[in-house]
């Protein structure tokens, strides 16, 4: 932020910023999560406008401005109640109340502590520069990235809605290439069978599942470190019984529950459009979807109770997309997978190398998994579009490690 201060007046004259937050506004709380969160949002807004005005930068499908959904504002909390436990619903109520109080506090202090750099007639520009929350993604047999915002949707594709959280925790406020890649593989029934291999061979022996048109139908599915949860919502639309998890951040958690609700509404609309009135397996399994917070390496009780009240069931498919870039958490991640995966289960760990640490350290996930008794396979890598401008192409090169139990 300090490096950008000399240029703030220039950007303000172009309508690129609402406000510039002074250090005094946060007092000694400058380095708290709240302060860091607000500063980061200011930088992201500024960076977005810089990229928009730079005609020399070439846009790619995942670096374009997103179009607003029909309703981009958060859904009312009561409509999300079905998708979370009662204890977590109370937690969200408290978080909503805290967020409302923070908003009021900021409004009351704005005149004294925030410099308004906008002209009064810049409301239209303000709306144009807002980052949107609600987005759409569609699977594709032809495009490794899939399709964003409903563009070029193919026949037979899986179409989902996802909501980007304002929370910056764990970089889960973005959809990374590995998330798009594994979602594309899962959406297509043929490639899904290929990546699940041993699990699907077991399921085929079950006569009840033999003729199902998608191998995820009725399968227990868990996503760890979900962020926007694109793999979860893809699996959900394919008939899986989904539990979506991420670290205990109230805003992230609320957005995950909102994703379930928005996709549920889309599914009901699609059924009505196609003249389907009676409840089918898709609806029955979809209604079992849940989200819950979870820190790797800790007790799994809340997660297992989300899929089954008894807490005795384990998951047949576990996805942790772009979660291995932190080598210092490999053991915790692998311990969680070991505790949560069924004896016939498959865990998929797609990731790219982001340069935040040595590539060799990231690849140590393979040896560590073998040390913990997993059978480890490395699937064919795939080149996707990096999710942001200026990123190294290797940040879009997705590697996938597959784990099964001996």
ZABA-136546 format. One record per atom (N, C-alpha, C): x, y negated, z. Coordinates in steps of 0.001 Angstrom, whole numbers, padded with zeros to 6 digits, always signed. Example, Ala and Ser with C-alpha at 12.3 -4.5 7.8 and 13.67 -1.06 7.14 Angstrom:
+013190+005690+007800+012300+004500+007800+013200+003300+007800+012850+002250+007080+013670+001060+007140+012900-000030+007870
***
This chain:
+000836+001201+000000+000000+000000+000000+000870-001249+000000+001958-001251+000820+002824-002423+000882+003405-002762-000488+003748-001725-001271+004329-001966-002586+003318-002584-003542+002033-002386-003276+001002-002900-004180+000527-004298-003789+000819-004732-002557+000264-005995-002078+000554-007181-003002+001776-007320-003549+002031-008487-004409+001133-008542-005640+000550-007417-006030-000254-007399-007257-001753-007409-006976-002125-007486-005689-003543-007361-005354-004391-008477-005956-003858-009707-005935-004667-010813-006468-004944-010615-007953-003940-010043-008659-004136-009772-010091-005270-008775-010303-005257-007690-009522-006294-006680-009680-007650-007214-009223-007638-008064-008187-008903-008627-007716-009553-009481-008794-008729-010230-009518-009283-011081-010571-009894-010260-011693-009458-008989-011809-010006-008099-012827-011157-007263-012284-011523-007473-011029-012642-006730-010459-012301-005304-010117-011053-005055-009717-010622-003677-009476-010763-003245-008020-010941-004196-007117-011013-003828-005702-012170-004545-005029-012815-003833-004105-013813-004470-003242-013125-005354-002221-012296-004702-001420-011678-005369-000286-010259-004861-000129-009485-005639+000577-008166-005199+000987-008177-005176+002506-007895-004038+003102-007967-003904+004550-006669-004390+005178-006766-005283+006118-005572-005763+006809-005173-004785+007900-003908-004806+008256-003429-003913+009305-004137-004219+010628-004420-005483+010875-005020-005847+012162-006398-005227+012348-007039-004862+011241-008372-004268+011342-008335-002960+012108-007231-002213+011981-007137-000912+012624-006373-000961+013948-005741-002124+014248-004977-002279+015490-003969-001141+015635-003875-000578+016849-002894+000487+017060-003330+001805+016447-004562+001847+015896-005106+003082+015342-004722+003262+013869-003692+002530+013410-003351+002498+011991-003105+003876+011407-002443+004744+012157-002057+006032+011602-003025+007140+011968-004193+006791+012453-005203+007803+012735-005784+008310+011427-006550+009405+011516-007189+009952+010318-008087+008912+009670-008780+008133+010500-009700+007140+009960-008951+006110+009135-007875+005568+009684-007130+004538+008982-006505+005082+007710-005873+006247+007801-005251+006859+006637-006289+007115+005557-007472+007578+005955-008553+007875+005026-008952+006623+004253-009149+005509+004952-009599+004298+004296-008520+003713+003387-007276+003742+003838-006200+003245+003002-006084+004081+001738-006204+005407+001870-006048+006282+000710-007149+006029-000309-008366+005810+000177-009458+005523-000751-009186+004242-001520-008612+003227-000854-008293+001989-001544-007271+002229-002636-006256+003031-002356-005222+003326-003344-005809+004107-004505-006684+005083-004219-007285+005871-005288-008120+004995-006204-008881+004059-005620-009697+003177-006439-008809+002321-007329-007728+001802-006763-006804+000975-007520-006166+001774-008648-005709+002983-008338-005059+003812-009347-006006+004147-010485-007266+004396-010159-008251+004712-011188-008388+003570-012175-008415+002338-011647-008581+001192-012521-007345+000925-013359-006163+001181-012796-004942+001018-013569-004962+001966-014757-005336+003230-014516-005353+004223-015577-006377+003854-016640-007502+003294-016221-008557+002952-017160-008107+001863-018126-007302+000900-017624-006886-000214-018453-005654+000081-019289-005004+001186-019047-003777+001494-019770-004111+002242-021053-004110+001525-022152-004505+002135-023422-003482+003125-023937-002266+003097-023387-001237+003995-023873-001396+005392-023298-002186+005522-022224-002380+006833-021611-003449+007601-022367-003149+008826-022691-004073+009660-023446-004995+010398-022495-006287+010307-022722-007241+010999-021858-007323+012471-022232-007470+013330-021214-007699+014749-021413-009038+015084-020796-009597+016265-021073-010932+016593-020573-011071+016480-019069-009982+016623-018317-010098+016560-016864-009536+015273-016297-009384+014262-017144-008931+012961-016680-009870+011861-017165-011073+012217-017549-012033+011233-018024-012888+010760-016864-013542+009635-017044-014474+009159-016032-015693+010074-015996-016143+010372-014795-017286+011259-014647-018588+010467-014742-019582+011047-015358-020881+010409-015432-021660+010694-014152-022443+009719-013751-023246+009895-012547-024283+010989-012748-024451+011841-011715-025548+012802-011726-026848+012032-011555-027971+012699-011732-029252+012015-011560-029350+011362-010193-028777+011994-009182-028764+011418-007841-027398+011695-007242-026552+010677-007198-025185+010858-006730-025055+010672-005217-026099+010190-004583-026029+009936-003146-026181+011236-002362-025666+011277-001120-025777+012495-000307-027227+012896-000078-027488+014196-000087-028825+014689+000221-029101+014533+001707-030346+014374+002091-030679+014281+003519-030242+015535+004258-029747+015354+005456-029214+016480+006209-030234+017603+006435-031506+017319+006728-032457+018415+007000-032585+019435+005874-032407+019016+004612-032564+019977+003513-031377+020939+003427-030319+020672+004178-029131+021527+004160-029148+022561+005272-030163+022542+006084-030187+023349+007304-030124+024850+007031-030706+025287+005928-030765+026720+005626-029395+027322+005353-028427+026489+004993-027146+026990+004509-026041+026977+005562-026378+026591+006787-025383+026534+007863-025989+027143+009120-025139+027486+010075-025642+027991+011352-026240+026843+012157-027025+027176+013169-027667+026149+013975-026640+025300+014720-025583+025935+015216-024536+025185+015924-023849+024207+014979-023590+024643+013765-022929+023763+012803-023855+022653+012314-025136+022925+012306-026079+021868+011937-026040+020747+012974-025977+021103+014242-025881+020094+015301-024584+019302+015169-023518+020002+014792-022236+019325+014568-022362+018297+013448-023068+018657+012376-023259+017729+011272-024126+016541+011679-025118+016784+012516-025934+015674+013021-025064+014670+013768-024184+015179+014612-023288+014301+015368-022349+013549+014434-021853+014244+013409-020940+013608+012455-021653+012521+011655-022898+012770+011258-023670+011750+010538-023869+010509+011397-024165+010742+012678-024368+009620+013591-023071+008821+013771-021969+009532+013868-020671+008865+014002-020332+008068+012749-020610+008645+011572-020338+007946+010318-021184+006683+010194-022450+006754+010622-023323+005582+010586-022798+004497+011512-022318+004908+012698-021773+003942+013647-020510+003283+013098-019656+004080+012417-018438+003542+011824-018764+002542+010725-019757+002866+009914-020163+001955+008843-020636+000630+009416-021432+000695+010492-021927-000520+011130-020774-001330+011706-019808-000635+012325-018642-001307+012893-017856-002039+011826-017669-001386+010679-016921-002013+009588-017655-003229+009044-018977-003121+008940-019752-004251+008440-019675-005433+009390-019696-005152+010693-019652-006220+011684-018297-006908+011718-017235-006155+011420-015883-006707+011467-015399-007224+010121-016208-007044+009091-015744-007368+007744-015366-008833+007592-016192-009709+008112-015955-011134+007914-014642-011586+008537-014317-011022+009693-013118-011460+010401-011859-010718+009968-012008-009483+009548-010831-008633+009370-010594-008158+007952-011499-008431+007043-011339-007958+005675-011438-009135+004723-010509-009215+003790-010508-010295+002805-011339-009870+001612-012380-010616+001314-013220-010287+000170-012572-010825-001105-012192-009946-001986-011523-010349-003216-012423-010308-004438-013713-010132-004212-014649-010046-005329-015421-011347-005507-015722-011695-006724-016687-012745-006978-018076-012211-006663-019000-013068-006334-020337-012643-005930-021096-011982-007061-020729-012262-008295-021474-011718-009428-020831-010459-009986-020005-009781-009171-019302-008607-009684-019951-007298-009260-021237-007299-008935-021901-006078-008491-021864-004992-009561-022023-005392-010840-022019-004396-011910-020664-003713-012017-019590-004535-011917-018250-003954-011968-018021-003023-010800-018532-003413-009632-018395-002579-008446-018998-001200-008691-020176-001140-009273-020837+000142-009534-020046+000980-010534-019503+000320-011563-018763+001050-012588-017501+001685-012023-016884+001035-011026-015613+001519-010502-015765+002532-009378-016982+002801-008965-017193+003771-007898-016849+005172-008384-016188+005939-007501-015965+007339-007826-017234+008118-007533-017626+008988-008420-018853+009739-008232-018602+010970-007387-019651+011441-006751-019582+012601-005872-019979+013877-006602-021070+013801-007352-021703+014992-007908-021242+015209-009353-020775+016425-009628-020243+016749-010948-020757+018108-011402-020561+018386-012690-021001+019658-013265-019815+020339-013951-019813+021645-013877-018789+022445-014566-019466+023661-015167-019010+024052-016364-019551+025227-017048-018406+026134-017462-018615+027415-017308-017599+028387-017729-017527+028435-019247-016431+029002-019745-016241+029069-021188-015414+030298-021553-015797+030956-022643-014994+032052-023177-013925+031528-024136-014054+030259-024536-013158+029690-025541-012166+028690-024968-012536+028052-023868-011716+026990-023285-011277+027406-021884-009980+027507-021666-009462+027967-020374-009877+027070-019224-010098+025791-019508-010503+024848-018477-011986+024930-018137-012777+025576-018998-014216+025447-018875-014634+024088-019421-015856+023688-019141-016361+022410-019644-016883+021569-018489-016521+020299-018511-016874+019381-017442-018098+018551-017801-018897+018258-016783-020036+017338-016891-021043+017734-017963-021205+019033-018197-022240+019501-019103-021928+019343-020572-020662+019008-020907-020291+018842-022315-019978+020199-022948-020432+020397-024186-020087+021586-024991-020417+022901-024285-021542+022940-023601-021931+024151-022877-022211+025276-023871-021632+026440-023612-021779+027590-024500-022929+028487-024051-023480+029225-024979-024510+030206-024647-023936+031249-023687-024694+031562-022660-024266+032566-021701-023280+032085-020661-022990+030787-020645-022041+030266-019663-022710+030145-018297-021893+030101-017264-022368+029846-015904-022224+028355-015651-023305+027714-015261-023326+026265-015080-023554+025936-013608-022612+025215-013033-022726+024919-011605-022585+023421-011347-023026+023025-010160-022868+021663-009670-021929+021714-008469-021009+020768-008392-020163+020687-007206-020086+019243-006736-019808+019065-005461-019766+017746-004833-018367+017525-004273-017744+016415-004655-016420+016087-004144-016549+015354-002815-015872+015869-001816-015895+015261-000489-015008+014022-000452-015335+013094+000427-014472+011939+000660-013269+012308+001508-013330+013463+002158-012234+013889+003015-011006+014231+002181-009848+013790+002645-008603+014034+001938-007871+015248+002484-008423+015877+003505-007738+016981+004179-007442+018113+003213-006178+018528+003171-005793+019676+002359-005915+019468+000861-006031+018218+000413-006159+017917-001016-007378+018598-001635-008400+018827-000825-009599+019493-001311-010619+018553-001911-010218+017297-002137-011133+016329-002741-011005+016326-004259-010367+017370-004812-010169+017479-006251-010390+018929-006675-010623+019127-007969-010764+020487-008500-009495+020820-009260-008696+021716-008701-007392+022051-009263-007535+023115-010360-006481+023225-011166-006521+024141-012310-006782+025578-011885-006194+026005-010771-006365+027391-010331-007818+027699-009987-008528+026700-009476-009942+026887-009159-010768+027075-010420-010473+026278-011441-011184+026411-012709-010858+027746-013379-009590+028149-013291-009163+029385-013935-009872+030599-013346-009851+030722-012032-010449+031914-011424-011965+031894-011585-012553+030710-011610-013999+030615-011830-014363+031099-013218-013542+030741-014207-013777+031199-015581-013673+032717-015679-012685+033298-014994-012527+034750-015016-013714+035450-014366-014203+034906-013263-015312+035528-012546-016630+035375-013295-016799+034276-014001-018068+034009-014682-018339+034997-015803-017291+035399-016502-017429+036332-017615-017433+037760-017075-018486+038512-017337-018627+039854-016761-017462+040762-017130-016975+040684-018355-015895+041560-018791-014577+041235-018089-014211+039943-018052-012957+039578-017385-013071+039768-015881-014278+039615-015353-014492+039835-013925-014208+041294-013568-014719+042211-014386-014428+043633-014149-012923+043891-014196-012244+043205-015107-010811+043408-015246-010036+042981-014018-010358+041814-013454-009598+041335-012297-009990+042069-011020-011224+042597-010973-011649+043320-009778-011252+044799-009818-011076+045341-010960-010591+046698-011202-011046+047727-010174-010225+047977-009145-010500+049062-008196-011853+048898-007529-012219+047660-007213-013514+047437-006575-014640+047834-007514-014550+047423-008781-015638+047706-009702-015757+049199-009987-014633+049903-009988-014703+051344-010205-015453+052027-009073-015327+051493-007854-016080+052023-006715-017550+051669-006844-017830+050437-007232-019215+049995-007348-019958+050750-008441-019260+051103-009514-019906+051822-010611-020415+053192-010175-019783+053747-009145-020206+055052-008661-021525+054970-007896-021877+053759-007497-023137+053530-006814-024218+053353-007878-025161+054277-007949-026179+054236-009005-026983+052941-008983-027126+052356-007798-027914+051136-007696-027233+049968-008399-025921+050051-008544-025197+048945-009128-024734+049219-010560-024885+050450-010989-024281+050871-012251-024768+050055-013445-026046+049716-013477-026598+049059-014657-026713+047549-014505-026193+046990-013427-026277+045539-013258-025429+044855-014324-025938+043712-014824-025237+043090-015940-024040+042282-015514-023905+041980-014225-022713+041283-013759-022137+041994-012547-020827+042237-012527-020223+043029-011448-020252+042363-010079-020554+041076-010007-020615+040406-008706-021982+040514-008038-022950+041065-008729-024300+041144-008169-024299+041902-006836-024709+041222-005775-024830+041833-004459-023533+042017-003709-022412+041639-004327-021099+041815-003706-020860+040707-002675-020267+041064-001552-019936+040062-000532-018690+039301-000977-018790+037976-001007-017757+037123-001595-017390+036024-000600-016100+035846-000374-015603+034831+000552-014582+033956-000144-014705+032640+000036-013661+031737-000439-013006+031072+000762-011673+031103+000777-010874+030447+001802-010272+029179+001229-010226+028109+002037-009668+026851+001542-010394+026345+000325-011714+026319+000388-012539+026148-000812-012470+024768-001443-012315+023707-000656-012383+022371-001241-013751+022130-001860-013793+021872-003165-015071+021654-003855-015840+022954-004071-015171+024099-003908-015876+025387-003915-016358+025880-005259-015725+025467-006350-016190+025881-007681-016237+027407-007831-015231+028166-007358-015352+029629-007448-016546+030177-006668-016834+029583-005517-017970+030053-004707-019289+029874-005429-019493+028697-006003-020778+028422-006657-020898+029230-007947-019766+029494-008602-019780+030364-009782-020208+031775-009388-019582+032317-008338-019931+033663-007870-021380+033723-007413-021844+032669-006778-023218+032605-006293-024204+032698-007454-023901+031991-008539-024776+032030-009713-024693+033364-010448-023670+034162-010138-023539+035498-010739-024140+036577-009844-024759+036183-008731-025457+037141-007884-024712+037591-006649-023552+037002-006359-022797+037402-005169-023428+036829-003904-023161+037501-002794-023551+036997-001465-022358+036210-000923-022472+034896-000950-021311+034024-000799-021229+033402+000590-019999+033374+001124-019656+032550+002278-018484+031672+001845-018658+030374+001942-017658+029400+001507-017064+028720+002733-015735+028709+002847-015095+028154+004040-013997+027162+003675-013749+026270+004595-012605+025367+004530-012351+024880+005949-011322+024068+006126-010987+023604+007465-012131+022779+008048-012200+022690+009378-013352+022050+010029-013367+020534+009906-013707+020058+008743-013891+018633+008485-015373+018427+008163-016035+017592+008920-017493+017476+008817-017943+017029+007424-017238+016069+006826-017649+015590+005509-017480+016674+004457-016353+017404+004513-016125+018502+003575-017200+019578+003746-017484+019903+004985-018464+020944+005299-019859+020549+004808-020212+019302+005005-021516+018807+004558-021639+018890+003042-020557+018545+002339-020576+018611+000872-020718+020045+000381-020097+020988+001087-020237+022389+000704-021690+022840+000835-022329+022468+001928-023744+022818+002101-024601+022154+001031-024244+020938+000671-024988+020230-000373-024815+020920-001728-023633+021478-001980-023415+022230-003220-024381+023412-003322-024535+024140-002220-025458+025284-002231-026868+024806-002542-027296+023735-001890-028653+023226-002090-028869+022754-003524-027927+022024-004076-028094+021505-005439-028119+022639-006469-027268+023637-006298-027286+024770-007226-028541+025611-007057-029029+025703-005824-030289+026405-005547-031445+025727-006280-031485+024408-006250-032537+023670-006951-032440+023896-008458-031221+023888-008972-031039+024120-010408-031495+025514-010810-031208+026501-009952-031620+027867-010254-033137+027980-010289-033813+027364-009331-035276+027415-009297-035870+026729-010521-035297+025602-010905-035786+024910-012097-035605+025753-013344-034467+026421-013436-034192+027272-014590-035172+028437-014655-035473+029025-013502-036419+030136-013476-037808+029699-013922-038243+028560-013425-039559+028053-013807-039607+027750-015306-038503+027189-015815-038440+026860-017239-038553+028114-018093-037982+029219-017582-038004+030488-018321-039217+031340-017994-040149+030783-017207-041367+031499-016888-041216+032586-015844-040121+032572-015090-039906+033560-014034-040492+033038-012727-041426+033776-012183-042113+033347-010967-041744+034237-009790-041670+035536-010023-041394+036460-008931-039925+036403-008514-039696+036650-007234-038338+036655-006706-037583+037866-007251-036338+037649-007700-035515+038742-008205-034265+038863-007343-033335+039747-007750-032129+039970-006963-031271+038713-006863-031214+037940-007948-030422+036716-007909-030910+035802-006776-032217+035619-006708-032789+034753-005680-032551+035338-004292-032755+036625-004164-032605+037270-002852-031179+037120-002328-030207+037338-003189-028820+037213-002752-028404+035755-002590-028920+034911-003459-028577+033490-003410-028987+032892-002071-030161+033283-001578-030681+032722-000334-029863+033121+000884-028924+034060+000700-028066+034469+001806-026783+033637+001887-026587+032722+000945-025353+031930+000917-025215+031096+002187-023967+030965+002639-023676+030178+003829-022319+029508+003650-022117+028435+004380-020789+027843+004468-020454+027662+005940-019176+027753+006248-018750+027567+007633-017292+027134+007660-016895+026389+008675-015488+025997+008790-014645+027162+009286-013403+027210+008826-012524+028288+009281-011069+027874+009109-010282+028056+010159-008839+027844+010123-008151+029195+010013-007257+029334+009051-006586+030606+008825-005859+031077+010085-005926+032369+010309-005223+032971+011431-005980+032952+012748-007186+032342+012749-007970+032272+013974-009067+033341+013956-009900+033354+014991-010971+034338+015102-011879+034303+013872-012286+035478+013411-013108+035575+012201-014592+035725+012530-014972+035639+013790-016352+035935+014192-017382+035084+013460-017144+033791+013372-018126+032917+012730-018262+033242+011244-017164+033604+010605-017195+033914+009180-017953+035211+008926-017666+036256+009704-018337+037538+009483-019816+037472+009852-020164+036647+010824-021573+036495+011181-022335+035688+010140-021614+034946+009311-022264+034195+008236-022760+035130+007136-022077+036253+006934-022500+037208+005905-023466+038240+006466-023373+038491+007771-024227+039493+008413-024292+039189+009896-025492+039104+010448-025659+038719+011852-024873+039609+012805-024687+040863+012446-023973+041795+013310-022481+041487+013381-021962+040836+012335-020540+040532+012287-019673+041724+011939-020291+042837+011522-019533+044062+011245-019092+044189+009793-019730+043439+008901-019409+043579+007477-018168+042777+007117-017385+043315+006171-016228+042615+005641-016474+042322+004164-015587+041552+003560-015835+041018+002225-015149+041837+001138-015905+042079+000056-015382+042848-001074-014507+042000-001986-014797+040719-002072-013984+039819-002899-013629+038591-002067-012347+038262-002029-011869+037051-001355-011062+036239-002358-011368+034951-002445-010632+034045-003324-010030+032932-002471-008748+032656-002708-008075+031511-002081-007319+030779-003186-007988+029818-003805-007446+029133-004977-006534+027985-004557-005313+028003-005072-004302+026986-004785-004104+026783-003282-003963+027894-002588-003758+027856-001143-002365+028301-000722-001523+028716-001660-000213+029246-001279+000906+028222-001467+000548+026968-001792+001583+025942-001977+002212+025530-000655+001667+026006+000460+002205+025716+001785+002810+026997+002364+004074+027282+002090+004676+028544+002533+004629+028742+004041+004602+027662+004787+004578+027759+006246+003254+028303+006771+002254+028442+005891+000964+029005+006303+000686+030360+005643+001668+030918+004953+001466+032203+004282+001021+033288+005256+001692+033389+006387+001365+034461+007334-000058+034330+007851-000471+033110+008176-001836+032901+008670-002868+033248+007601-002592+032839+006356-003506+033143+005254-003618+034651+005052-002491+035342+005015-002495+036788+004793-003135+037537+005957-002915+037066+007177-003557+037698+008330-005078+037576+008241-005547+036420+007806-006992+036220+007657-007564+037133+006588-006873+037236+005460-007326+038122+004384-007390+039563+004887-006379+039965+005618-006337+041335+006142-007511+041607+007076-007854+040630+007921-008955+040801+008871-010317+040758+008183-010427+039995+007105-011735+039725+006502-012062+040613+005304-011073+041243+004699-011308+042029+003491-011703+043462+003818-012672+043972+003075-013108+045354+003269-012029+046312+002791-012168+047575+003137-011168+048570+002758-011080+048745+001241-012175+048480+000519-012173+048608-000945-012009+047249-001632-011803+046191-000827-011855+044829-001334-010673+044404-002181-010859+043243-002832-009843+042631-003682-009726+041162-003288-008491+040711-003083-008245+039288-002827-007502+038695-004011-007956+037545-004480-007353+036862-005631-006782+035529-005169-005478+035330-005412-004788+034114-004989-004212+033401-006211-005027+032642-006951-004502+031877-008077-003818+030608-007564-002713+030220-008196-002011+029030-007744-001133+028489-008858-000796+027215-008729+000200+026578-009592+001339+026091-008710+002454+025779-009329+003620+025285-008597+003642+023766-008709+003489+023087-007569+003287+021643-007566+004539+020851-007211+005631+021540-006885+006868+020823-006610+006942+020200-005231+005963+020480-004379+006016+019942-003014+007050+020664-002161+007445+021862-002611+008479+022644-001961+009136+023517-003023+010185+024215-002664+010867+025057-003656+009921+026127-004200+009972+026349-005511+009124+027356-006139+009353+028737-005520+010611+029025-005178+010924+030329-004583+010197+030541-003270+010029+029457-002515+009325+029567-001236+007851+029907-001447+007254+029334-002495+005849+029630-002794+005703+031095-003200+006629+031571-004040+006553+032956-004523+006822+033988-003422+007281+033543-002262+007508+034483-001157+006198+035081-000643+005077+034542-001108+003785+035121-000745+003732+036591-001149+004410+036962-002233+004397+038344-002725+005078+039270-001728+006300+038921-001325+007035+039769-000376+006332+039823+000975+005802+038705+001401+005119+038676+002698+003868+039547+002671+003159+039544+001546+001972+040392+001429+002348+041865+001476+003436+042219+000794+003892+043615+000817+004308+044030+002224+004955+043127+002953+005368+043424+004326+004178+043696+005230+003034+043094+004896+001831+043282+005706+000994+044464+005224+001519+045212+004254+000865+046444+003842-000072+046337+002659-000113+045194+001983-000979+045047+000809-000319+045655-000428-001154+046135-001343-000705+046444-002705-000800+045139-003497+000283+044744-004142+000345+043432-004788+000510+043589-006300-000347+042909-007054-000227+042829-008512-000159+041359-008908+000566+041080-009967+000596+039723-010521-000081+039744-011880-001142+038961-012027-001913+038945-013268-001281+038007-014292-001783+038072-015500-001262+037235-016579-001484+035757-016264-000437+034959-016445-000567+033528-016179-001362+032847-017283-001908+031675-016969-002715+030932-017947-002398+029446-017843-002237+028792-018982-001966+027363-019004-003273+026589-019119-003549+025776-018116-004716+024908-018119-004256+023460-018105-005205+022551-018169-004888+021130-018111-004655+020722-016656-003520+020111-016338-003345+019593-014978-004472+018643-014635-004846+018606-013394-006057+017907-013018-005919+016389-013020-004692+015853-013033-004524+014409-013019-003505+013930-014027-003606+012667-014416-002655+012085-015348-001272+012011-014712-000253+012229-015525+001104+012123-015038+001616+013369-014353+000781+014385-014218+001221+015614-013573+002061+016453-014532+003031+017165-013957+003849+018086-014716+002958+019197-015275+003148+019595-016538+002334+020679-017104+002326+021946-016261+003407+022187-015525+003447+023419-014730+002425+023382-013594+001895+022187-013278+000837+022102-012271-000500+022585-012827-000524+022842-014128-001693+023458-014739-001442+024887-015168-000217+025382-014944+000122+026762-015277-000246+027642-014084-001292+028437-014248-001863+029175-013114-001341+030609-013078-000778+030976-011944-000361+032345-011654-001387+032938-010686-001637+034222-010787-002608+034851-009891-002015+036111-009262-002016+036131-007941-001590+037308-007180-002842+038036-006709-002910+039334-006956-004051+040150-006542-003613+041102-005436-004403+041127-004364-004104+041979-003211-005203+043009-003005-004816+044239-002767-005742+045287-002346-005102+046031-001178-005905+046834-000495-005390+047590+000643-005015+049002+000230-004012+049547+000902-003555+050904+000595-004568+051924+001104
***
